[in-house]
Amino acid sequence: PPPPPPPAGVVSHVTVDVSSLKASLPFYEKLGMQAFPSSVAGAQFLAAGATGRRQPLLLLRENATMTERGPTWLAGMPRLCIYSTDVDADVRRLAEAGLEPMAPVAEDAMAKIAAYYDPDRYVVYLIEFKRPLGWAVRLQRAYHRIGDPMMFHLTVNVPKAEAGLRAFESLGFKTLNDQREDQVLYQLLAAFNISTTETSIKHIRLCKLPRDSHFMMCIMHWDKPRTEQTGAELLNSVTIAVNDVNAALDAAAAAGMRVEPAATRVLPLYGEVAIGAAFVDGGSRVEFCCFASS
């Protein structure tokens, strides 16, 4: 059944542009996502695992003229992370379904990662933490009754750390963890075909909205290779449910963000909704959507 409209103050959905829904849906369904039967104008929602508290939905949006995606250190929202309780088992299951990681599984003392390209080279990756952090996530999953797949976080690459961090703070995201350059787990970059020795990441922050149970944003500032805007940053977005789109836009503009006025759009499942947008450093799109009238 279609889910109820999300409450204000949570991430309602993550949008990923695809060149063909027909080609992309099987990939995400193999990852465990379940597509809702209705689509509107080349857009279709998929649900992650069942949960006592809602998970964000995934919205695939068909874009036949989309800009080619580049390396995952470029500006924008280039990676979606799904938590796995057993990466090795999931890799075997996905291999049986015809999916192979973009590089060998990477592992260090803290975590294990397997990363995959979707048909348009968007990166979706599985992460499994080892003890004691892994047990903490298992307890969180049990407490919120989160099933697989577990939408874990969305990466946002920003050219200027200070501007990007301030933007998400102004949007109400609360910091959970900050990592300096010397705290980054560089060995795990091998899962993305990124050098583990020549790379420099100046800052990583995990943050979330207080009303979300677990879904986070992962804000990254890359120094080597450097984050640049190429146009691909416009392919993906994250949407926050709000009660008043114009008030959210005013707050974003007051924080120095470029904004796009509210307009009426038609979404699958929800019909006509009001949506506006703000752009964080690097051009990443954050949408505000009022579902109250849907």
C-alpha positions as CSV (number, residue, x, y, z in Angstrom):
1,P,0.0,0.0,0.0
2,P,1.1,3.6,-0.5
3,P,2.8,5.1,2.5
4,P,1.2,8.0,4.3
5,P,2.6,11.5,3.7
6,P,5.8,12.0,5.7
7,P,5.7,14.3,8.7
8,A,7.4,17.6,8.7
9,G,11.0,17.7,9.7
10,V,12.2,14.4,8.1
11,V,14.0,13.5,4.9
12,S,11.1,12.4,2.8
13,H,13.0,11.0,-0.2
14,V,16.3,10.9,-2.2
15,T,16.0,11.6,-5.9
16,V,18.4,9.9,-8.4
17,D,18.3,10.8,-12.1
18,V,18.4,7.8,-14.5
19,S,18.4,7.7,-18.3
20,S,15.8,4.9,-18.4
21,L,13.5,3.7,-15.7
22,K,13.2,0.4,-17.5
23,A,16.9,-0.2,-17.3
24,S,17.4,1.1,-13.7
25,L,14.5,-0.5,-11.8
26,P,15.9,-4.0,-11.9
27,F,19.2,-2.8,-10.4
28,Y,17.5,-1.2,-7.4
29,E,15.1,-4.1,-7.0
30,K,18.0,-6.5,-6.8
31,L,19.3,-4.4,-4.0
32,G,16.1,-5.1,-2.2
33,M,14.1,-1.9,-3.0
34,Q,10.4,-2.4,-3.8
35,A,8.9,-0.3,-6.5
36,F,5.4,1.2,-6.0
37,P,3.2,0.4,-9.1
38,S,2.4,4.0,-10.0
39,S,4.8,6.2,-11.9
40,V,4.2,9.8,-13.1
41,A,6.0,11.5,-16.0
42,G,9.0,9.1,-15.8
43,A,9.3,9.2,-12.0
44,Q,8.8,6.3,-9.7
45,F,9.1,5.8,-5.9
46,L,10.8,2.7,-4.4
47,A,10.6,1.7,-0.7
48,A,13.5,0.4,1.4
49,G,12.9,-2.2,4.2
50,A,10.0,-2.1,6.5
51,T,10.5,-0.2,9.7
52,G,8.8,0.9,12.9
53,R,9.7,4.5,12.0
54,R,9.7,5.5,8.3
55,Q,12.7,5.3,6.1
56,P,13.2,7.8,3.3
57,L,11.9,6.7,-0.1
58,L,14.0,6.5,-3.2
59,L,12.7,8.4,-6.2
60,L,14.0,7.4,-9.6
61,R,13.5,10.3,-12.1
62,E,13.9,9.6,-15.8
63,N,16.2,12.1,-17.6
64,A,17.0,11.1,-21.1
65,T,19.5,14.0,-21.6
66,M,21.2,13.7,-18.2
67,T,24.8,14.9,-17.9
68,E,27.4,12.1,-17.7
69,R,28.4,11.3,-14.2
70,G,32.0,11.6,-13.3
71,P,34.2,10.4,-10.4
72,T,32.6,10.3,-7.0
73,W,34.7,13.1,-5.5
74,L,33.0,15.7,-7.8
75,A,30.5,18.1,-6.3
76,G,27.0,16.9,-5.7
77,M,25.4,13.8,-4.1
78,P,27.3,11.0,-5.8
79,R,26.8,8.1,-3.4
80,L,24.0,6.4,-1.5
81,C,25.0,4.2,1.4
82,I,22.9,1.1,2.5
83,Y,23.8,-0.6,5.8
84,S,24.5,-4.3,5.6
85,T,24.7,-6.7,8.5
86,D,26.8,-9.1,6.4
87,V,28.5,-7.6,3.4
88,D,30.0,-10.9,2.2
89,A,26.6,-12.6,2.2
90,D,25.1,-9.7,0.3
91,V,27.9,-9.7,-2.2
92,R,27.3,-13.4,-2.9
93,R,23.5,-12.8,-3.2
94,L,23.9,-9.9,-5.6
95,A,26.4,-11.9,-7.7
96,E,23.8,-14.6,-8.1
97,A,21.5,-11.8,-9.3
98,G,24.0,-10.6,-11.8
99,L,25.6,-7.7,-10.0
100,E,29.3,-7.4,-9.4
101,P,31.0,-4.7,-7.3
102,M,32.9,-1.9,-9.1
103,A,36.1,-3.0,-7.2
104,P,37.0,-5.7,-4.8
105,V,35.4,-5.5,-1.3
106,A,37.5,-3.2,0.9
107,E,38.0,-3.8,4.6
108,D,39.9,-2.3,7.6
109,A,39.6,-2.7,11.3
110,M,36.4,-0.6,11.5
111,A,34.3,-1.5,8.5
112,K,33.8,-3.4,5.2
113,I,32.5,-1.8,2.0
114,A,31.2,-3.2,-1.4
115,A,30.3,-0.5,-4.0
116,Y,28.1,-0.9,-7.1
117,Y,27.4,1.2,-10.2
118,D,23.8,1.6,-11.3
119,P,23.3,1.5,-15.1
120,D,24.1,5.3,-15.2
121,R,27.2,5.0,-13.0
122,Y,25.5,6.3,-9.8
123,V,27.3,4.6,-6.9
124,V,25.3,2.7,-4.3
125,Y,27.4,1.0,-1.7
126,L,27.0,-1.4,1.2
127,I,28.8,-0.8,4.5
128,E,29.1,-3.1,7.5
129,F,30.7,-1.9,10.8
130,K,32.7,-4.2,13.0
131,R,32.3,-4.4,16.8
132,P,31.6,-2.4,18.9
133,L,30.1,0.1,16.4
134,G,28.4,-2.8,14.5
135,W,26.6,-3.9,17.6
136,A,25.4,-0.3,18.2
137,V,23.9,-0.3,14.7
138,R,22.3,-3.7,15.3
139,L,20.7,-2.3,18.5
140,Q,19.4,0.7,16.6
141,R,17.9,-1.5,13.9
142,A,16.2,-3.6,16.5
143,Y,14.9,-0.6,18.5
144,H,13.4,1.0,15.4
145,R,12.5,-2.4,13.8
146,I,14.4,-1.5,10.6
147,G,14.4,-4.2,7.9
148,D,16.7,-4.6,4.9
149,P,17.6,-2.7,2.9
150,M,18.4,0.1,5.5
151,M,18.9,3.5,3.8
152,F,21.9,4.7,5.9
153,H,23.3,8.0,4.5
154,L,23.7,10.2,1.4
155,T,27.1,11.7,0.5
156,V,27.3,15.4,-0.3
157,N,30.6,16.6,-1.7
158,V,31.2,20.3,-1.1
159,P,34.1,22.5,-2.5
160,K,34.3,24.6,0.7
161,A,33.9,22.7,4.0
162,E,32.8,25.8,6.1
163,A,30.1,26.8,3.6
164,G,28.7,23.3,3.2
165,L,28.7,22.6,7.0
166,R,27.0,25.9,7.8
167,A,24.3,25.3,5.1
168,F,23.3,22.0,6.6
169,E,23.3,23.4,10.1
170,S,21.0,26.2,8.9
171,L,18.7,23.5,7.5
172,G,18.4,21.9,11.0
173,F,20.8,19.0,10.7
174,K,22.6,18.1,13.9
175,T,26.2,16.9,13.9
176,L,26.7,13.3,15.0
177,N,30.4,12.9,14.1
178,D,33.3,15.0,12.6
179,Q,36.4,13.4,11.1
180,R,39.6,15.3,10.4
181,E,42.0,14.4,7.6
182,D,44.0,12.2,9.9
183,Q,40.9,10.3,11.1
184,V,39.6,9.3,7.6
185,L,39.5,5.5,6.9
186,Y,41.5,5.7,3.7
187,Q,41.8,2.0,3.2
188,L,38.1,1.8,2.5
189,L,38.4,4.0,-0.6
190,A,39.7,1.0,-2.5
191,A,36.1,-0.1,-2.8
192,F,35.5,2.9,-5.1
193,N,38.6,2.5,-7.1
194,I,40.1,5.6,-5.4
195,S,43.7,5.7,-4.3
196,T,44.3,4.9,-0.6
197,T,47.6,6.6,-0.5
198,E,47.3,9.7,-2.8
199,T,44.0,10.9,-1.6
200,S,43.4,13.8,0.9
201,I,40.0,14.3,2.5
202,K,40.0,17.4,4.7
203,H,36.7,16.9,6.5
204,I,33.8,14.4,6.9
205,R,30.7,15.2,8.9
206,L,27.8,12.9,9.6
207,C,24.6,14.8,10.5
208,K,20.9,14.2,10.6
209,L,17.5,15.9,11.2
210,P,16.4,15.4,14.9
211,R,13.1,13.8,13.8
212,D,14.7,11.2,11.5
213,S,15.4,7.9,13.3
214,H,18.7,7.1,11.6
215,F,19.1,8.4,8.0
216,M,22.1,10.8,7.8
217,M,23.9,13.1,5.4
218,C,27.6,12.6,4.9
219,I,29.3,15.9,4.0
220,M,32.7,15.6,2.5
221,H,35.4,18.1,1.6
222,W,38.0,16.5,-0.8
223,D,41.3,18.2,-1.3
224,K,43.1,15.7,-3.4
225,P,41.5,15.0,-5.8
226,R,39.7,18.3,-5.5
227,T,35.9,18.6,-5.6
228,E,34.7,20.6,-8.7
229,Q,31.4,21.4,-10.3
230,T,30.8,19.8,-13.6
231,G,27.0,20.0,-14.0
232,A,26.5,16.5,-12.7
233,E,25.7,17.9,-9.2
234,L,22.2,18.7,-10.5
235,L,21.3,15.1,-11.2
236,N,20.4,14.1,-7.6
237,S,18.7,15.8,-4.7
238,V,17.4,15.3,-1.2
239,T,13.9,16.4,-0.1
240,I,12.9,17.5,3.4
241,A,9.2,17.5,4.3
242,V,8.0,20.8,5.7
243,N,4.8,22.5,6.7
244,D,5.5,25.8,4.9
245,V,7.7,25.7,1.8
246,N,8.0,29.5,1.6
247,A,9.1,29.8,5.2
248,A,11.8,27.1,4.6
249,L,13.0,29.0,1.5
250,D,13.2,32.3,3.5
251,A,15.3,30.6,6.2
252,A,17.6,29.2,3.6
253,A,18.0,32.5,1.8
254,A,18.7,34.2,5.1
255,A,21.5,31.7,5.7
256,G,23.1,32.8,2.3
257,M,21.8,29.9,0.2
258,R,20.6,30.4,-3.4
259,V,16.9,29.4,-3.6
260,E,14.4,28.4,-6.2
261,P,10.8,29.6,-5.7
262,A,8.1,27.2,-4.7
263,A,6.1,25.6,-7.5
264,T,3.4,22.9,-7.8
265,R,4.6,19.6,-9.0
266,V,3.0,16.2,-9.4
267,L,4.7,13.3,-7.5
268,P,3.9,9.6,-7.8
269,L,1.8,8.4,-4.8
270,Y,1.1,12.0,-3.5
271,G,-0.2,13.9,-6.5
272,E,0.1,17.7,-6.5
273,V,2.6,19.1,-3.9
274,A,4.4,22.4,-3.3
275,I,8.2,22.1,-3.8
276,G,10.9,24.7,-3.6
277,A,14.7,24.3,-3.4
278,A,17.9,25.6,-1.9
279,F,21.4,25.0,-3.2
280,V,24.3,24.3,-0.8
281,D,28.0,24.9,-1.6
282,G,28.9,23.1,-4.8
283,G,25.4,23.3,-6.3
284,S,23.8,20.3,-4.5
285,R,20.0,20.6,-4.5
286,V,18.0,20.4,-1.3
287,E,14.2,20.5,-1.8
288,F,11.5,21.5,0.6
289,C,8.1,19.7,0.0
290,C,4.8,20.3,1.7
291,F,2.8,17.1,1.6
292,A,-0.1,18.5,3.7
293,S,-2.4,18.9,0.7
294,S,-1.6,15.6,-1.0
